[in-house]
Amino acid sequence: MKIAGKQVQAISDAAWRPVARRDRRADGAFVYAVVTTGLYCRPSCPARHPHRRNTLLFRTAEEAEKEGFTPCSRCSPGSNSLTLAEQCVRAVIHYIDAHFTENITLVKLSKVTGFCPNHLQETFKRIVGVSPKAFCDAKRLRRFKQLLRNGETITAATYAAGFESSRAVYERSSSRIGMTPATYRRGGEGAAIRYSMMDGTWGRLLVARTRRGTCAILVGDNDELLARQLQQEFPNALLARDNPASTKQIFAAQSCESEDPLISKLPVASRKEIFEVKMWKLLEKVGNSCGRGPFRHPIKLSQETK
């Protein structure tokens, strides 16, 4: 098809499928323009679909604008533009990052974003993959574990991390620590931990578990460094490597690596954190406790990593 004497690309079957599904995963890959309205949109645009014969494909928003098309006001398809939903999610992430030790409710977050609580909850979970509460609790638990490793008492660490009571911590201890907080504070003393390695988007992925549940999810460049990091977190535990990783772990990793286009624009540290939170939640759902088997202690590390 030609516009103003220039050859432009009609939308193909492969490109139209994500448009028809309003698939957010295709956002950023291309935009489509509507000849009859003069607008261009994201694949996920919520507006009523135009006739396919009236649509054109452009690789970038800049290309569409060069041909005279203007951005749709509903989906904000410009290269540096965010939809209202994306602005909401980004605001919630930034707010929780800065205030996770405080009392955070959906009502408070709705005041920050302007979204009603239910809509905010649904939007955040759809884009991030977990609820605001799960995201906040993960940050609190990370802080709680750090405080315990630094020698704080369980009670002091509980309130300093933002939990309202020790009961909230103990309810999460099996699925998120794999042991009691007291055992974790003693470096995993007496705990039997099995761990496995696998490839992932971020390099190598280590997943460790006890008979009570997942106790560590670590991302790094190589196996030796990850093993050393695990040993530093649990210096008094019995450690054994499983090879290969379990089917559940591989399934969880592959399922959680997919991320919304908005998340892909965040700093790498934030993206890794969101991936880990999703992994914790999915492994909690499918089960990740280890059975009985031989354990060895300590992990043998090469001289290069010491």
Beta strands, then each sheet from edge to edge (+ up, - down):
strand 1: 2-3
strand 2: 6-7
strand 3: 9-10
strand 4: 31-34
strand 5: 39-41
strand 6: 55-58
strand 7: 70-71
strand 8: 192-200
strand 9: 203-209
strand 10: 214-220
strand 11: 238-241
sheet 1: 1+ 2-
sheet 2: 3+ 6- 4+ 5- 7-
sheet 3: 10+ 9- 8+ 11+
end
